Amino acid sequence: MRILYDKQTDTAYLQLSDDSEKTRTHACDPMEVNGEINLDFGRDGELIGLEIQQAKRLLPADLLAAAERKRISTRIAPPNVPPPR
């Protein structure tokens, strides 16, 4: 499992599988959580990842601290856009 965290958007992503391509996302926004959680599913219907917005409020601080050290920038970094000419 990989844990990614984007400080700018306060969004965490728990990547459960490297082997599957995301084919479907189910948005969850329960009133009790007061945030948004998205479930990503692969082509065989298996859960492959969870996106958690407002992560600082919803996840333990030690989990986010570990995620920042393991950040995989290609997943959550802004795209590499060349400057305008």
C-alpha positions as CSV (number, residue, x, y, z in Angstrom):
1,M,0.0,0.0,0.0
2,R,1.2,3.5,-0.8
3,I,0.0,6.6,1.0
4,L,0.2,9.9,-0.9
5,Y,-0.5,13.3,0.4
6,D,-0.9,16.7,-1.4
7,K,-0.5,19.5,1.1
8,Q,-1.9,22.1,-1.3
9,T,-5.2,20.4,-1.6
10,D,-5.2,18.6,1.8
11,T,-5.9,15.4,-0.1
12,A,-4.6,11.9,0.7
13,Y,-4.6,8.9,-1.5
14,L,-4.3,5.4,-0.2
15,Q,-3.2,3.3,-3.1
16,L,-4.0,-0.4,-2.4
17,S,-2.9,-1.9,-5.7
18,D,-0.2,-1.2,-8.3
19,D,-1.5,-3.8,-10.6
20,S,-4.9,-2.5,-11.7
21,E,-6.0,0.5,-13.8
22,K,-8.8,2.6,-12.3
23,T,-12.0,2.1,-14.3
24,R,-14.6,3.4,-11.9
25,T,-14.8,5.9,-9.0
26,H,-17.6,6.0,-6.4
27,A,-17.9,9.3,-4.6
28,C,-19.0,9.1,-1.0
29,D,-20.0,12.2,1.0
30,P,-21.6,11.0,4.2
31,M,-22.9,13.9,6.3
32,E,-21.3,12.3,9.4
33,V,-17.9,12.7,7.9
34,N,-18.4,16.2,6.5
35,G,-15.8,15.6,3.8
36,E,-15.4,13.7,0.6
37,I,-14.1,10.2,0.1
38,N,-13.8,8.6,-3.3
39,L,-13.4,4.9,-3.8
40,D,-11.5,3.8,-6.9
41,F,-12.2,0.4,-8.4
42,G,-10.3,-1.6,-11.0
43,R,-11.6,-3.5,-14.0
44,D,-12.4,-6.6,-12.0
45,G,-14.4,-4.6,-9.5
46,E,-11.7,-4.7,-6.8
47,L,-11.1,-1.7,-4.6
48,I,-7.7,-0.3,-5.6
49,G,-7.6,3.1,-3.9
50,L,-9.2,5.7,-1.6
51,E,-9.0,9.5,-2.1
52,I,-9.7,11.5,1.1
53,Q,-10.2,15.2,1.0
54,Q,-9.8,17.3,4.2
55,A,-7.2,14.7,5.1
56,K,-5.8,16.6,8.1
57,R,-9.1,16.5,9.8
58,L,-10.0,12.9,8.9
59,L,-6.7,11.0,9.2
60,P,-4.2,10.5,12.0
61,A,-1.3,13.0,11.9
62,D,1.3,10.2,12.1
63,L,-0.2,8.7,8.9
64,L,0.1,12.0,7.0
65,A,3.6,12.5,8.3
66,A,4.6,9.2,6.9
67,A,2.8,9.9,3.7
68,E,4.8,13.0,3.1
69,R,8.1,11.2,3.3
70,K,6.8,8.5,0.9
71,R,5.1,11.0,-1.5
72,I,5.0,9.8,-5.1
73,S,5.1,13.1,-7.0
74,T,4.1,11.7,-10.4
75,R,0.7,10.8,-8.9
76,I,-0.2,14.2,-7.3
77,A,2.3,16.8,-8.6
78,P,1.0,19.4,-11.1
79,P,1.7,18.5,-14.7
80,N,4.9,19.6,-16.2
81,V,3.7,22.3,-18.5
82,P,6.2,24.2,-20.6
83,P,6.3,28.0,-20.3
84,P,4.4,30.0,-22.9
85,R,6.4,31.3,-25.8
